[in-house]
Amino acid sequence: MAKDVIQPMDDAVRGEAKGLLRGARSAALATIGPDGYPSASLVGLATDIDGAPVILISGLAAHTRNLAADPRASLLISPGGKGDPLAHARLTLKVSARKIDREAPEGVRIRRRYLARQPKSALYADFPDFSFFALAIEGVSLNGGFARAYAPSPADLMSDPAHAAALADVEEGAVEHMNEDHKDAIGLYATRLLGAKAGNWRAIGLDPDGLDMALGSAALRLPFPASVDGPGALRRILGELAGKARAQAA
């Protein structure tokens, strides 16, 4: 891609790129095969609390063997939409794969977050031949549709690391609390702030930059107006967003 077609980054574009990554449930993963050719396959996708892409793959799959031999890969996130598929935004990531230790706190958190995003994977997630991999982002290309090309930095897609660390220990409890005590607010987030249909929307995860919700196989992401740096700021922002949603419902 010629340098003169790359447009400057701004906060809106960063938000778009983060939204594509955080909202994705699948992606095309291209690994390097033993013959030297790239080999693409479809994988389920989630993110860790800091924004790192996470995949769950079988040791029997060719892409898993490829990553063991060479951790470099590429990930294409392309949610698509109506009409010309090339008119919709997509994100290409250069990544380096790292196998996750399931027994470590990181592994426990990643498993929980992945299954919340991909609940049907619970059928096989604990099979002995399946492993979680975190994909460290090393390069990014954002195509926002025709004549919209950007080159975000890896940091543009990640949450503030200090903020992510501050939420890591409280995220699970906060999600449970929202689902148990604030289901009305979750419903208002979905319908009033995001324009979704009414239903039994549930919180499935949160991070410094937003709240993820699901209704069956449908998923929504509510971006926060500012990065959340801890539990206090999280309560404040969720309360402010609930107030905004209720005002729109009045």
C-alpha positions as CSV (number, residue, x, y, z in Angstrom):
1,M,0.0,0.0,0.0
2,A,1.5,3.3,-1.1
3,K,2.3,5.7,1.7
4,D,0.4,8.6,0.2
5,V,-2.9,6.8,0.5
6,I,-2.6,6.3,4.2
7,Q,-4.7,8.8,6.1
8,P,-3.8,10.3,9.5
9,M,-5.1,8.7,12.7
10,D,-7.4,10.4,15.1
11,D,-9.5,9.3,18.1
12,A,-12.5,8.3,16.0
13,V,-10.4,6.0,13.8
14,R,-8.7,4.5,16.9
15,G,-12.2,3.8,18.3
16,E,-13.3,2.2,15.0
17,A,-10.2,-0.1,15.0
18,K,-10.7,-1.0,18.7
19,G,-14.4,-1.7,18.0
20,L,-13.6,-4.0,15.1
21,L,-11.2,-6.1,17.3
22,R,-13.2,-6.1,20.5
23,G,-16.5,-6.9,18.7
24,A,-15.3,-9.7,16.5
25,R,-16.4,-13.3,17.1
26,S,-14.4,-14.8,14.3
27,A,-11.5,-14.1,12.0
28,A,-9.4,-15.6,9.2
29,L,-6.0,-16.8,10.6
30,A,-3.2,-17.2,8.1
31,T,-0.2,-19.2,9.3
32,I,3.1,-20.2,7.6
33,G,3.0,-23.8,6.4
34,P,6.0,-26.1,6.1
35,D,6.0,-25.4,2.4
36,G,6.5,-21.7,3.1
37,Y,3.1,-20.7,1.8
38,P,0.6,-18.9,4.0
39,S,-2.4,-21.1,4.9
40,A,-5.7,-19.4,6.0
41,S,-8.4,-20.9,8.2
42,L,-11.4,-19.6,10.2
43,V,-11.0,-19.3,14.0
44,G,-13.2,-18.2,16.8
45,L,-12.0,-15.0,18.4
46,A,-12.2,-13.2,21.8
47,T,-9.9,-10.6,23.5
48,D,-8.1,-10.5,26.8
49,I,-8.9,-7.6,29.1
50,D,-6.0,-5.6,27.6
51,G,-7.3,-6.1,24.0
52,A,-4.9,-8.9,22.9
53,P,-6.7,-11.3,20.5
54,V,-7.3,-14.8,21.9
55,I,-8.0,-18.0,19.9
56,L,-8.8,-21.6,21.0
57,I,-7.4,-24.2,18.5
58,S,-6.9,-27.9,18.4
59,G,-3.5,-29.6,18.3
60,L,-4.8,-31.7,15.5
61,A,-5.3,-28.6,13.2
62,A,-2.6,-27.7,10.7
63,H,-2.6,-24.1,11.9
64,T,-1.6,-25.2,15.4
65,R,1.3,-27.2,14.1
66,N,2.3,-24.2,11.9
67,L,2.3,-21.8,14.9
68,A,4.4,-24.3,16.9
69,A,7.0,-24.1,14.1
70,D,6.7,-20.4,13.4
71,P,4.6,-18.2,15.7
72,R,4.2,-15.4,13.1
73,A,0.7,-15.1,11.6
74,S,-1.8,-12.7,10.2
75,L,-5.4,-12.2,11.4
76,L,-8.1,-10.7,9.1
77,I,-11.2,-9.3,10.9
78,S,-14.0,-8.5,8.4
79,P,-17.5,-8.4,9.8
80,G,-19.0,-7.4,6.5
81,G,-22.5,-6.2,6.0
82,K,-25.0,-5.5,3.2
83,G,-24.0,-4.7,-0.3
84,D,-20.4,-4.7,-1.6
85,P,-18.2,-6.5,1.0
86,L,-15.3,-4.2,0.0
87,A,-17.3,-1.2,1.2
88,H,-17.1,-2.4,4.8
89,A,-14.3,-1.8,7.3
90,R,-11.8,-4.6,8.0
91,L,-8.7,-5.0,10.1
92,T,-5.5,-6.9,9.3
93,L,-3.1,-7.7,12.1
94,K,0.4,-9.1,12.0
95,V,0.7,-11.2,15.2
96,S,2.9,-13.5,17.1
97,A,1.2,-16.4,18.8
98,R,1.9,-17.5,22.4
99,K,0.4,-20.6,24.0
100,I,-1.3,-19.9,27.3
101,D,-0.8,-21.8,30.5
102,R,-4.4,-22.8,31.5
103,E,-3.5,-23.1,35.2
104,A,-2.0,-19.6,35.5
105,P,-4.2,-16.7,36.5
106,E,-3.9,-15.4,33.0
107,G,-5.1,-18.7,31.6
108,V,-8.1,-18.8,33.9
109,R,-9.1,-15.3,32.9
110,I,-8.7,-16.0,29.2
111,R,-10.7,-19.2,29.4
112,R,-13.5,-17.3,31.2
113,R,-13.6,-14.4,28.8
114,Y,-13.3,-16.6,25.7
115,L,-16.2,-18.9,26.8
116,A,-18.3,-15.8,27.6
117,R,-17.8,-14.6,24.0
118,Q,-18.0,-18.1,22.5
119,P,-20.4,-20.1,24.8
120,K,-20.7,-23.1,22.5
121,S,-17.0,-23.7,22.7
122,A,-17.6,-25.0,26.2
123,L,-18.4,-28.3,24.5
124,Y,-14.7,-28.8,23.6
125,A,-12.7,-26.1,25.3
126,D,-11.4,-28.5,27.9
127,F,-10.5,-31.3,25.6
128,P,-6.8,-32.2,26.1
129,D,-5.8,-31.4,22.5
130,F,-7.2,-27.8,22.6
131,S,-5.2,-24.8,23.7
132,F,-5.6,-21.1,24.1
133,F,-3.2,-18.8,22.3
134,A,-2.8,-15.1,22.8
135,L,-1.8,-13.1,19.7
136,A,0.6,-10.2,20.3
137,I,-0.1,-7.5,17.8
138,E,3.0,-6.4,15.9
139,G,1.5,-4.5,13.0
140,V,-1.9,-3.2,12.0
141,S,-3.7,-2.2,8.8
142,L,-7.2,-0.7,8.9
143,N,-9.2,-0.4,5.7
144,G,-12.4,1.5,6.6
145,G,-13.9,1.0,3.2
146,F,-13.2,2.7,-0.2
147,A,-10.6,5.4,0.1
148,R,-10.2,5.0,3.8
149,A,-6.8,3.4,4.6
150,Y,-5.0,3.8,8.0
151,A,-1.9,2.4,9.6
152,P,-2.7,2.3,13.4
153,S,0.1,1.3,15.8
154,P,-0.4,-1.8,17.9
155,A,-0.8,0.5,20.9
156,D,-3.8,2.1,19.2
157,L,-5.7,-1.2,19.5
158,M,-4.8,-2.0,23.0
159,S,-6.3,-0.8,26.3
160,D,-4.1,1.2,28.7
161,P,-2.1,-1.6,30.4
162,A,-2.3,0.0,33.9
163,H,-6.1,0.4,33.5
164,A,-6.4,-3.2,32.3
165,A,-4.4,-4.5,35.3
166,A,-6.6,-2.4,37.7
167,L,-9.8,-4.1,36.3
168,A,-8.4,-7.6,35.9
169,D,-9.3,-8.8,39.4
170,V,-12.7,-7.2,39.6
171,E,-14.1,-7.8,36.1
172,E,-15.7,-11.2,36.8
173,G,-17.5,-9.9,39.9
174,A,-18.5,-6.7,38.2
175,V,-20.1,-8.6,35.3
176,E,-22.0,-10.9,37.7
177,H,-23.2,-7.9,39.7
178,M,-24.5,-6.2,36.5
179,N,-26.4,-9.3,35.5
180,E,-27.8,-9.9,38.9
181,D,-28.7,-6.4,40.1
182,H,-28.7,-4.1,37.0
183,K,-30.4,-6.1,34.2
184,D,-32.6,-3.1,33.5
185,A,-29.6,-0.9,32.9
186,I,-28.1,-3.5,30.5
187,G,-31.4,-3.6,28.6
188,L,-31.4,0.2,28.3
189,Y,-27.8,0.3,27.2
190,A,-28.7,-2.1,24.3
191,T,-32.0,-0.6,23.3
192,R,-31.5,3.1,24.0
193,L,-27.8,3.7,23.5
194,L,-27.1,1.1,20.8
195,G,-30.5,0.8,19.0
196,A,-30.8,-2.9,19.5
197,K,-34.1,-4.9,19.8
198,A,-35.4,-5.5,23.3
199,G,-34.6,-8.8,25.0
200,N,-32.8,-10.5,27.8
201,W,-29.4,-8.8,27.2
202,R,-26.6,-9.9,29.4
203,A,-23.2,-8.5,30.2
204,I,-20.5,-11.0,29.1
205,G,-17.3,-8.9,29.7
206,L,-15.8,-5.6,30.3
207,D,-12.5,-3.8,29.9
208,P,-11.1,-0.3,30.2
209,D,-12.7,0.7,27.0
210,G,-16.2,-0.8,27.0
211,L,-18.8,-3.3,28.1
212,D,-19.7,-6.4,26.0
213,M,-23.3,-7.7,25.9
214,A,-25.0,-10.6,24.3
215,L,-28.5,-11.9,23.5
216,G,-28.3,-15.4,22.1
217,S,-25.8,-15.3,19.2
218,A,-26.1,-11.5,18.9
219,A,-23.4,-9.4,20.5
220,L,-23.1,-5.7,21.2
221,R,-20.3,-3.5,22.5
222,L,-20.9,-0.3,24.5
223,P,-17.8,1.9,24.2
224,F,-16.9,4.0,27.3
225,P,-16.4,7.8,26.8
226,A,-13.0,7.5,28.5
227,S,-10.7,4.7,29.5
228,V,-11.6,3.3,32.9
229,D,-8.7,3.3,35.4
230,G,-10.3,1.2,38.2
231,P,-13.4,0.0,40.0
232,G,-14.5,3.5,41.1
233,A,-14.3,5.0,37.6
234,L,-16.1,1.9,36.3
235,R,-19.1,2.4,38.6
236,R,-19.2,6.1,37.8
237,I,-19.2,5.6,34.0
238,L,-21.7,2.7,34.1
239,G,-24.0,4.9,36.2
240,E,-23.6,7.9,33.9
241,L,-24.4,5.7,30.9
242,A,-27.5,4.3,32.6
243,G,-28.7,7.8,33.4
244,K,-28.2,8.8,29.8
245,A,-30.1,5.7,28.6
246,R,-33.0,6.4,31.0
247,A,-33.2,10.0,29.9
248,Q,-33.6,8.8,26.3
249,A,-36.3,6.4,27.4
250,A,-38.3,9.0,29.2
